[in-house]
């Protein structure tokens, strides 16, 4: 392998429990493991979260759901002891057989989906579009019709959900508008005499946001005899985006301080070379050695998820990696020159005793997805999901 991932089951479990403590006993936590558990490995993370007590796991599509269900079964967990699995991002007619076979719970929002599921007797969750304009049924006439079609198709309405578009913004007017629209949707469900088991909204940012996560969701769920639930992904793996907006700061966040990164992404030094002062490194000679340097080459680049924006040039410092010296101390080694497709050069001049084959930390303690995201002008989500170890 040119690189590999080491996950801390202890940290993943602790992060899940920190989220559960933050939301309180009246609210359940759906652990989102879609996108290969945000790059961490969906099978391993699903098993760890199941053992930690997660009642629900959230996946992207049917293939992920089937993969998780098989992994849970292979551990010997009885079906009744396994978390439910929410199919969060839609499906097509050819997926229905697998949905039923692996006991997945699909999210529906259009009549076609309900028609494809007719005769299966499955439980479904409705997604309500309260302002995301992505997936979801519109409250009012459209939702009334969908509720009727679900009943006519012999399906069970197990949950009602929505998704906030600005959960990381303190005192967001958008979120407040979405909450009012979701209240109206739940009132529609109540007027039909339906009793879903779950009402869920919110994400890692919703839990972290000091201006959100009030008793509102619990009260709303109670109004239809349901239990409240939040859907958390990135926080499970140790990250939350900063809370933005009036009077917002990371110090005010409710969750962030208790989280630790789960992933350590590693590689090994492939070769070493000396560089004379004035010699350039990499494509387009963007970095020139100001003095004699000792460089290490690592077999990871942008094709593996190490972003090109981490390149170090003559005019702009880039990212760094972590190496352990012969005395056990850890050292930062700056990336110099352009990050290539599969190769990257780092400066090990000041690190004594570096050898070919030494381990290099690309992500982990000392160099986080937030560090990479800041340099790449993106979010930790994209950094984690982009890691392709192997």
Secondary structure, 3 states (H helix, E strand, C coil): CCEEEEECHHHHHHHHHHHHHHHCCCEEEEEECHHHHHCCCHHHHHHHHHHHCCCEEEECCHHHHHHHHHHHHHCCCCHHHCCEEEECCCCCHHHHHHHHHCCCEEEECCHHHHHHHCCCCCEEEEEEECCCCCCCEECCHHHHHHHHHHHHCCCEEEEEECCCCCCCECCCHHHHHHHHHHHHHHHHHHHCCCCCCEEECCCHHHHHCCCCCCCHHHHHHHCCCCEEEEEECHHHHCCCCCCECCCCCHHHCCCHHHCCCCEEEEEEEEEEEEECCCCEECHHHCEECCCCEEEEEECCCHHHCCCHHHCECCCCCCCEEEEECCCCCEEEEEECECCCCCCEEEECCCCCCCCCCCEEEEEECCECHHHHHHHHCCCHHHHHHHCCCC
